[in-house]
């Protein structure tokens, strides 16, 4: 089933307004949700929307709370998210980081006491559109074991790096687990097996069954012990710079909230050799394209390259939706 962009946007906007969000904020939030699905990140667009509304109804998310500046420390601005919508707080922080980068080559904003930021790649793309490198990450509730452990002590702490390149920036948007929980949910709903091993079942066996991994909260970290270590340091840096909770402390709450996040923008145009930088990026990506593919019909692509094609197709044909989730939205 496919739904046109405007129809999905209108439904998101209708529901957000009905839950008390002001018109300007509702329009931006609806846009961020629908563009996630438009770009093919369905797990953090439509699929995440009903859960977001539940968080609003449960009082976890305060729809009209806005970030408040706590302090400025050198190049770093620290904000209190006041439990506002995670996507709007993240948009604000990336916007501030970009503004500061245009003034001083680099801008760093951090936020504590915020909520799930939905699709993080959106904020990296914001930086790229302004000719900035975007680097950002968040911590989460404990949902992944440390390497060698059984119980969830780490978050799968997603990180984004986005580098400007013409109409298709290089975009790396990854969790520290082999599969994000949104992706695990999609596979569990469809009953499909994961394409590679994704975690452990209740008997401690490696499995490709997404539902069993969600039950145990034992997804595999990327790179095994390397992903485990990365998760830990990202969490500690985020909580330090933001002056907020660590994953361990978030885990003591009743819900996943009061997260810590970091947003960094670096303005490429502020460098004297900016033209050479652009040429180096292009040359590197061309060289990557010249890789001999493992399969003849699957040429090597750089991260984020397929986004433009997916967006164009979904604009023309409509956005693919899980019919059950779409009906949930219509009923909200």
Phi, psi and omega in degrees: 000138178236146181232135180294148181309309186296322180295318179294316178301314182299321180291318177299314181299316180303313183292318181296319178295321181294335179266015169092005179286139179295157189301313183297317180290322179296321180296318180290317180297315179300319180297317180295321178294312185289327181289334174299312178291323179301322181274004176094004178265069188294332183295333183245012174251251179306314187298334182268342189299312180301324179292323177299316179296323176299321179295325176294313182294330180275357179082008177287321179252127177260108196300329184248013175285135182241155180297143178238132180293125177271311179193160172247129181232101185060238180276355188261131170254129179255128179241152170259118183285350177053030179062028178284176178303128185299322182290323179288321177297318180294318178301314180300313183295319179292322177299317179294318180298319179296316179300316179292325178294324179293337180269327189221023179075325179225140177229137180229121173236147177228157180216138174244170175058041180242180183242177180311130187270010180063235185273108184292332180303333180303322185280331172294319178295327175303316180296314182299323179297338178255022180059036177243147166282132178249131176228123184208152177202167182223160165259175186218182169292153176300119182215017181207134179288149167294152183301126182094353179254169180253322185268151184290114177240338182252162169265163174271019174000087182297145177229145180233135169230126182230131184237127182300138173198099177047229182272353184229084180299156170286123185228109173256120183224096189224146169274165178278358172260157181304321176229134175295162179294329175298319179290321177299319179298319180298315179293321180296320180295320183279342183080005180281152173279149174296150181290336176221170179303135185237349182169199186241148174268184185292344177266004179082013179269143176295140186213158172251011180272107185298321181298320180292324179292322179293328178291321184272341188056043180233059174288154176285135172286150177298137180063021177057246183294335180291315178295325177298314179295318178298318179302314182297313184289324177299318178298312184293323178292317180298313182293327178291308184292324182276344185065037185234197182285148169270170177304317178304317182285325175299325181294344179274354178274167180285334183224166173282104180203179180056045181280164176245136184219153181232137179228123180235132175236136178234118186278110180295326184291348179278351181272141182295334181257038185300326180291320178295323179300313179298319179295320179296318178300312181297315180299319181296319182287325175297317179298321177298318180297334181278006177299142173286118184287149175294324178237134188302327184265011180230081179295154181286133178238157175270158183300129179094353185293327184280354186298317183296317179297315179298316180299315181298315180296317182289332175291322183283315188262343188104158183273127177296136181227154167281117188301324181295319180289321178299318179295328175299316180296317179299330183274349183293000000 
